[in-house]
Amino acid sequence: MTSGSGPLSGFRIIELAGIGPAPFAGMMLADMGAEVIRVDRAQSVKGEVPNTPNWDVLQRGRRNIALDLKHADGVATLLELVAKADGLIEGFRPGVMERLGVGPDVCLARNPRLVFGRMTGWGQEGPYANAAGHDINYIALAGALAHFGRAGEAPVPPLNMVGDFGGGGMFLAFGMVCGLLETQRSGQGQVVDAAMVDGVAALMSMFWSFRKVGFFDETQRGTNLLDTGAHFYDVYECSDGGYVSLGSIEPQFYAELLRRTGLDADPEFAQQMNKEQWPRLKERLAEVIRTRTRDEWCAEMEYTDVCFAPVLTMTEAAAHPHNVARGTFIDVGGIQQPGPAPRFSRTVAHVDSPSAHPGQHSCDVLASFGFAPERIAELIASGAVAATDTPSK
């Protein structure tokens, strides 16, 4: 498998195996056509490759090589790969790569054009830098978690999408592309320090603006325009237990909401931006929405300017006509999953292959980097490389 036809076709990235945000960045780069080589631990190789693809969608679209980075030849092999790569991404705690002997100084000495991407929760320095953490902790310290939730209730973590993937993996992918672009001009590599706490803080930029002008009260969770405080921007339960989402902020969209719910003649609803009225108007609107099923509200509001959508499960989303028409969800190796995003008119992104198992392409990868069959066999025999494929003659 080689790089695809997407906008990053021709770039070669080495990805040190991890979980969550770094693999997500690797997936994004691979989806866009980069040749991404995932380096797993040799200890992860378990006999023959199963007949079914790896279930982890985040690992799709790249070849897999398994190395023992505690073995001198394993480290040497990785550095040979780095010498012929454009970038590297890793998601270890600060200092781990250095202790393995493959830190940025060593890698950039081997390949001065390398873009070395580092994904952590807290960043490479600072009081928290060496502490363990997860998405919930990073979004808490970044000043985001405090503002997810309803009035009078505790903050609610929005899955692990905001820290791991929004503020983490996507920012790492963005940083890598920025680094690769800059290297084309300067001829010099550099280190990308992508920290989830930084990325999440950046995602909150609009709310810092709102706070400055008094449009967002950070002390009152669930009472503001976009945090379920407003009656016209919330989720409502229908008579069948389903839910619909309403986002009728602009006056013309709000007018359409009132017309389709039969509340347009009610003078109380005329004062859309009167925050004192919002709790009462929310109760009344909730009563109206509970009079019909979700499908009935879809028939009334879908494809209109209400700013409406049904609240769908993953299975329902994959079957919805809009997503089907756009091909938003795809099947790769029998596993349903989201397709590449964003889309390009000429250099079309696509998924080259399902997720690989550890060591599935070890020999193939080494051969494509110029390793002789005899050398590959030696590396496998020494334990520096683990493989489930075999060297070509």
Summary of the structure (lengths in Angstrom):
residues: 393
radius of gyration: 25.1
end to end distance: 18.6
largest distance: 83.9
contacts: 1267
relative contact order: 0.16
helix: 41%
strand: 14%
